[in-house]
């Protein structure tokens, strides 16, 4: 078995920047969007806009 297979304490790929547990103070001070409108991107084609809206609904 390779050495890579022995690393059971590592987090899955793509989640290494996410905290494991937030304290209540960290959670209260975490940034949050005031509105989903902050995610809107100008100059999208209709198809891109539809795909983006579908992704937000998923």
PDB file as gemmi writes it, atoms N, CA and C in Angstrom:
CRYST1    1.000    1.000    1.000  90.00  90.00  90.00 P 1                      
ATOM      1  N   UNK A   1       0.852  -1.165   0.000  1.00  0.00           N  
ATOM      2  CA  UNK A   1       0.000   0.000   0.000  1.00  0.00           C  
ATOM      3  C   UNK A   1       0.902   1.233   0.000  1.00  0.00           C  
ATOM      4  N   UNK A   2       0.514   2.245  -0.769  1.00  0.00           N  
ATOM      5  CA  UNK A   2       1.338   3.443  -0.863  1.00  0.00           C  
ATOM      6  C   UNK A   2       1.280   4.249   0.420  1.00  0.00           C  
ATOM      7  N   UNK A   3       2.258   5.107   0.581  1.00  0.00           N  
ATOM      8  CA  UNK A   3       2.304   5.978   1.753  1.00  0.00           C  
ATOM      9  C   UNK A   3       1.086   6.917   1.774  1.00  0.00           C  
ATOM     10  N   UNK A   4       0.616   7.333   0.602  1.00  0.00           N  
ATOM     11  CA  UNK A   4      -0.533   8.243   0.525  1.00  0.00           C  
ATOM     12  C   UNK A   4      -1.786   7.613   1.124  1.00  0.00           C  
ATOM     13  N   UNK A   5      -1.903   6.313   1.030  1.00  0.00           N  
ATOM     14  CA  UNK A   5      -3.089   5.635   1.552  1.00  0.00           C  
ATOM     15  C   UNK A   5      -3.114   5.601   3.071  1.00  0.00           C  
ATOM     16  N   UNK A   6      -2.007   5.901   3.719  1.00  0.00           N  
ATOM     17  CA  UNK A   6      -1.925   5.839   5.177  1.00  0.00           C  
ATOM     18  C   UNK A   6      -2.278   7.145   5.871  1.00  0.00           C  
ATOM     19  N   UNK A   7      -2.630   8.171   5.123  1.00  0.00           N  
ATOM     20  CA  UNK A   7      -2.934   9.481   5.713  1.00  0.00           C  
ATOM     21  C   UNK A   7      -4.421   9.595   5.989  1.00  0.00           C  
ATOM     22  N   UNK A   8      -4.872   8.999   7.060  1.00  0.00           N  
ATOM     23  CA  UNK A   8      -6.284   9.004   7.403  1.00  0.00           C  
ATOM     24  C   UNK A   8      -6.706  10.283   8.127  1.00  0.00           C  
ATOM     25  N   UNK A   9      -5.753  11.063   8.599  1.00  0.00           N  
ATOM     26  CA  UNK A   9      -6.093  12.267   9.361  1.00  0.00           C  
ATOM     27  C   UNK A   9      -6.236  13.500   8.481  1.00  0.00           C  
ATOM     28  N   UNK A  10      -6.081  13.359   7.188  1.00  0.00           N  
ATOM     29  CA  UNK A  10      -6.190  14.504   6.296  1.00  0.00           C  
ATOM     30  C   UNK A  10      -7.640  14.720   5.895  1.00  0.00           C  
ATOM     31  N   UNK A  11      -7.967  15.968   5.588  1.00  0.00           N  
ATOM     32  CA  UNK A  11      -9.320  16.296   5.153  1.00  0.00           C  
ATOM     33  C   UNK A  11      -9.444  16.028   3.662  1.00  0.00           C  
ATOM     34  N   UNK A  12     -10.654  15.836   3.161  1.00  0.00           N  
ATOM     35  CA  UNK A  12     -10.846  15.600   1.731  1.00  0.00           C  
ATOM     36  C   UNK A  12     -10.363  16.777   0.897  1.00  0.00           C  
ATOM     37  N   UNK A  13      -9.957  16.525  -0.330  1.00  0.00           N  
ATOM     38  CA  UNK A  13      -9.516  17.589  -1.228  1.00  0.00           C  
ATOM     39  C   UNK A  13     -10.588  18.655  -1.352  1.00  0.00           C  
ATOM     40  N   UNK A  14     -10.169  19.901  -1.402  1.00  0.00           N  
ATOM     41  CA  UNK A  14     -11.098  21.006  -1.570  1.00  0.00           C  
ATOM     42  C   UNK A  14     -11.677  21.544  -0.280  1.00  0.00           C  
ATOM     43  N   UNK A  15     -11.450  20.877   0.827  1.00  0.00           N  
ATOM     44  CA  UNK A  15     -12.018  21.354   2.092  1.00  0.00           C  
ATOM     45  C   UNK A  15     -10.942  21.803   3.074  1.00  0.00           C  
ATOM     46  N   UNK A  16      -9.700  21.808   2.651  1.00  0.00           N  
ATOM     47  CA  UNK A  16      -8.618  22.114   3.590  1.00  0.00           C  
ATOM     48  C   UNK A  16      -8.652  23.546   4.100  1.00  0.00           C  
ATOM     49  N   UNK A  17      -9.296  24.449   3.382  1.00  0.00           N  
ATOM     50  CA  UNK A  17      -9.368  25.837   3.834  1.00  0.00           C  
ATOM     51  C   UNK A  17     -10.588  26.094   4.714  1.00  0.00           C  
ATOM     52  N   UNK A  18     -11.453  25.107   4.842  1.00  0.00           N  
ATOM     53  CA  UNK A  18     -12.627  25.270   5.690  1.00  0.00           C  
ATOM     54  C   UNK A  18     -12.295  24.896   7.128  1.00  0.00           C  
ATOM     55  N   UNK A  19     -12.733  25.695   8.083  1.00  0.00           N  
ATOM     56  CA  UNK A  19     -12.461  25.337   9.477  1.00  0.00           C  
ATOM     57  C   UNK A  19     -13.256  24.110   9.886  1.00  0.00           C  
ATOM     58  N   UNK A  20     -12.671  23.290  10.737  1.00  0.00           N  
ATOM     59  CA  UNK A  20     -13.375  22.108  11.219  1.00  0.00           C  
ATOM     60  C   UNK A  20     -14.533  22.482  12.116  1.00  0.00           C  
ATOM     61  N   UNK A  21     -14.307  23.365  13.034  1.00  0.00           N  
ATOM     62  CA  UNK A  21     -15.333  23.828  13.966  1.00  0.00           C  
ATOM     63  C   UNK A  21     -15.120  25.307  14.235  1.00  0.00           C  
ATOM     64  N   UNK A  22     -16.176  26.079  14.167  1.00  0.00           N  
ATOM     65  CA  UNK A  22     -16.083  27.497  14.496  1.00  0.00           C  
ATOM     66  C   UNK A  22     -16.566  27.713  15.916  1.00  0.00           C  
ATOM     67  N   UNK A  23     -15.856  28.567  16.625  1.00  0.00           N  
ATOM     68  CA  UNK A  23     -16.356  28.965  17.933  1.00  0.00           C  
ATOM     69  C   UNK A  23     -17.539  29.908  17.698  1.00  0.00           C  
ATOM     70  N   UNK A  24     -18.316  30.155  18.727  1.00  0.00           N  
ATOM     71  CA  UNK A  24     -19.451  31.061  18.577  1.00  0.00           C  
ATOM     72  C   UNK A  24     -18.984  32.460  18.183  1.00  0.00           C  
ATOM     73  N   UNK A  25     -17.875  32.923  18.736  1.00  0.00           N  
ATOM     74  CA  UNK A  25     -17.340  34.243  18.373  1.00  0.00           C  
ATOM     75  C   UNK A  25     -16.895  34.286  16.918  1.00  0.00           C  
ATOM     76  N   UNK A  26     -16.244  33.203  16.450  1.00  0.00           N  
ATOM     77  CA  UNK A  26     -15.818  33.149  15.056  1.00  0.00           C  
ATOM     78  C   UNK A  26     -17.023  33.148  14.126  1.00  0.00           C  
ATOM     79  N   UNK A  27     -18.043  32.407  14.490  1.00  0.00           N  
ATOM     80  CA  UNK A  27     -19.244  32.347  13.671  1.00  0.00           C  
ATOM     81  C   UNK A  27     -19.916  33.708  13.585  1.00  0.00           C  
ATOM     82  N   UNK A  28     -19.987  34.415  14.717  1.00  0.00           N  
ATOM     83  CA  UNK A  28     -20.608  35.745  14.730  1.00  0.00           C  
ATOM     84  C   UNK A  28     -19.813  36.748  13.899  1.00  0.00           C  
ATOM     85  N   UNK A  29     -18.495  36.606  13.835  1.00  0.00           N  
ATOM     86  CA  UNK A  29     -17.671  37.567  13.116  1.00  0.00           C  
ATOM     87  C   UNK A  29     -17.379  37.142  11.675  1.00  0.00           C  
ATOM     88  N   UNK A  30     -17.885  35.995  11.263  1.00  0.00           N  
ATOM     89  CA  UNK A  30     -17.645  35.516   9.898  1.00  0.00           C  
ATOM     90  C   UNK A  30     -18.358  36.420   8.898  1.00  0.00           C  
ATOM     91  N   UNK A  31     -17.734  36.642   7.758  1.00  0.00           N  
ATOM     92  CA  UNK A  31     -18.390  37.475   6.740  1.00  0.00           C  
ATOM     93  C   UNK A  31     -19.635  36.770   6.193  1.00  0.00           C  
ATOM     94  N   UNK A  32     -20.622  37.558   5.857  1.00  0.00           N  
ATOM     95  CA  UNK A  32     -21.855  37.014   5.289  1.00  0.00           C  
ATOM     96  C   UNK A  32     -22.369  37.979   4.233  1.00  0.00           C  
ATOM     97  N   UNK A  33     -22.994  37.426   3.223  1.00  0.00           N  
ATOM     98  CA  UNK A  33     -23.594  38.270   2.195  1.00  0.00           C  
ATOM     99  C   UNK A  33     -24.866  38.897   2.735  1.00  0.00           C  
ATOM    100  N   UNK A  34     -25.021  40.177   2.495  1.00  0.00           N  
ATOM    101  CA  UNK A  34     -26.255  40.854   2.896  1.00  0.00           C  
ATOM    102  C   UNK A  34     -27.411  40.425   2.000  1.00  0.00           C  
ATOM    103  N   UNK A  35     -27.073  40.066   0.768  1.00  0.00           N  
ATOM    104  CA  UNK A  35     -28.092  39.677  -0.199  1.00  0.00           C  
ATOM    105  C   UNK A  35     -27.462  38.797  -1.260  1.00  0.00           C  
ATOM    106  N   UNK A  36     -28.249  37.902  -1.819  1.00  0.00           N  
ATOM    107  CA  UNK A  36     -27.762  37.079  -2.930  1.00  0.00           C  
ATOM    108  C   UNK A  36     -27.473  37.961  -4.142  1.00  0.00           C  
ATOM    109  N   UNK A  37     -28.030  39.150  -4.180  1.00  0.00           N  
ATOM    110  CA  UNK A  37     -27.764  40.075  -5.281  1.00  0.00           C  
ATOM    111  C   UNK A  37     -26.289  40.447  -5.367  1.00  0.00           C  
ATOM    112  N   UNK A  38     -25.558  40.306  -4.282  1.00  0.00           N  
ATOM    113  CA  UNK A  38     -24.123  40.587  -4.304  1.00  0.00           C  
ATOM    114  C   UNK A  38     -23.376  39.610  -5.197  1.00  0.00           C  
ATOM    115  N   UNK A  39     -23.997  38.493  -5.514  1.00  0.00           N  
ATOM    116  CA  UNK A  39     -23.376  37.504  -6.388  1.00  0.00           C  
ATOM    117  C   UNK A  39     -23.639  37.756  -7.867  1.00  0.00           C  
ATOM    118  N   UNK A  40     -24.526  38.691  -8.164  1.00  0.00           N  
ATOM    119  CA  UNK A  40     -24.890  38.939  -9.553  1.00  0.00           C  
ATOM    120  C   UNK A  40     -23.703  39.467 -10.341  1.00  0.00           C  
ATOM    121  N   UNK A  41     -23.602  39.002 -11.566  1.00  0.00           N  
ATOM    122  CA  UNK A  41     -22.497  39.374 -12.441  1.00  0.00           C  
ATOM    123  C   UNK A  41     -23.074  40.124 -13.635  1.00  0.00           C  
ATOM    124  N   UNK A  42     -22.552  41.314 -13.910  1.00  0.00           N  
ATOM    125  CA  UNK A  42     -23.015  42.108 -15.045  1.00  0.00           C  
ATOM    126  C   UNK A  42     -22.574  41.476 -16.362  1.00  0.00           C  
ATOM    127  N   UNK A  43     -23.325  41.758 -17.391  1.00  0.00           N  
ATOM    128  CA  UNK A  43     -22.985  41.386 -18.778  1.00  0.00           C  
ATOM    129  C   UNK A  43     -22.984  39.892 -19.045  1.00  0.00           C  
ATOM    130  N   UNK A  44     -23.791  39.122 -18.336  1.00  0.00           N  
ATOM    131  CA  UNK A  44     -23.933  37.707 -18.654  1.00  0.00           C  
ATOM    132  C   UNK A  44     -24.909  37.549 -19.822  1.00  0.00           C  
ATOM    133  N   UNK A  45     -24.659  36.547 -20.652  1.00  0.00           N  
ATOM    134  CA  UNK A  45     -25.638  36.218 -21.683  1.00  0.00           C  
ATOM    135  C   UNK A  45     -26.846  35.603 -21.003  1.00  0.00           C  
ATOM    136  N   UNK A  46     -27.947  35.490 -21.721  1.00  0.00           N  
ATOM    137  CA  UNK A  46     -29.145  34.879 -21.140  1.00  0.00           C  
ATOM    138  C   UNK A  46     -28.872  33.443 -20.704  1.00  0.00           C  
ATOM    139  N   UNK A  47     -28.123  32.699 -21.510  1.00  0.00           N  
ATOM    140  CA  UNK A  47     -27.800  31.312 -21.156  1.00  0.00           C  
ATOM    141  C   UNK A  47     -26.925  31.246 -19.904  1.00  0.00           C  
ATOM    142  N   UNK A  48     -25.949  32.136 -19.811  1.00  0.00           N  
ATOM    143  CA  UNK A  48     -25.086  32.170 -18.630  1.00  0.00           C  
ATOM    144  C   UNK A  48     -25.881  32.562 -17.388  1.00  0.00           C  
ATOM    145  N   UNK A  49     -26.789  33.530 -17.547  1.00  0.00           N  
ATOM    146  CA  UNK A  49     -27.620  33.951 -16.427  1.00  0.00           C  
ATOM    147  C   UNK A  49     -28.528  32.817 -15.938  1.00  0.00           C  
ATOM    148  N   UNK A  50     -29.115  32.093 -16.901  1.00  0.00           N  
ATOM    149  CA  UNK A  50     -29.959  30.952 -16.539  1.00  0.00           C  
ATOM    150  C   UNK A  50     -29.159  29.881 -15.811  1.00  0.00           C  
ATOM    151  N   UNK A  51     -27.945  29.599 -16.299  1.00  0.00           N  
ATOM    152  CA  UNK A  51     -27.095  28.580 -15.664  1.00  0.00           C  
ATOM    153  C   UNK A  51     -26.687  29.023 -14.259  1.00  0.00           C  
ATOM    154  N   UNK A  52     -26.381  30.296 -14.098  1.00  0.00           N  
ATOM    155  CA  UNK A  52     -25.991  30.811 -12.790  1.00  0.00           C  
ATOM    156  C   UNK A  52     -27.154  30.727 -11.803  1.00  0.00           C  
ATOM    157  N   UNK A  53     -28.343  31.103 -12.259  1.00  0.00           N  
ATOM    158  CA  UNK A  53     -29.523  31.038 -11.404  1.00  0.00           C  
ATOM    159  C   UNK A  53     -29.819  29.587 -11.014  1.00  0.00           C  
ATOM    160  N   UNK A  54     -29.649  28.676 -11.945  1.00  0.00           N  
ATOM    161  CA  UNK A  54     -29.877  27.258 -11.650  1.00  0.00           C  
ATOM    162  C   UNK A  54     -28.867  26.751 -10.624  1.00  0.00           C  
ATOM    163  N   UNK A  55     -27.631  27.221 -10.720  1.00  0.00           N  
ATOM    164  CA  UNK A  55     -26.603  26.802  -9.761  1.00  0.00           C  
ATOM    165  C   UNK A  55     -26.925  27.323  -8.361  1.00  0.00           C  
ATOM    166  N   UNK A  56     -27.454  28.526  -8.262  1.00  0.00           N  
ATOM    167  CA  UNK A  56     -27.822  29.086  -6.960  1.00  0.00           C  
ATOM    168  C   UNK A  56     -28.994  28.337  -6.353  1.00  0.00           C  
ATOM    169  N   UNK A  57     -29.882  27.828  -7.181  1.00  0.00           N  
ATOM    170  CA  UNK A  57     -31.046  27.085  -6.687  1.00  0.00           C  
ATOM    171  C   UNK A  57     -30.707  25.660  -6.285  1.00  0.00           C  
ATOM    172  N   UNK A  58     -29.559  25.179  -6.746  1.00  0.00           N  
ATOM    173  CA  UNK A  58     -29.181  23.764  -6.478  1.00  0.00           C  
ATOM    174  C   UNK A  58     -28.806  23.532  -5.047  1.00  0.00           C  
TER     175      UNK A  58                                                      
END                                                                             
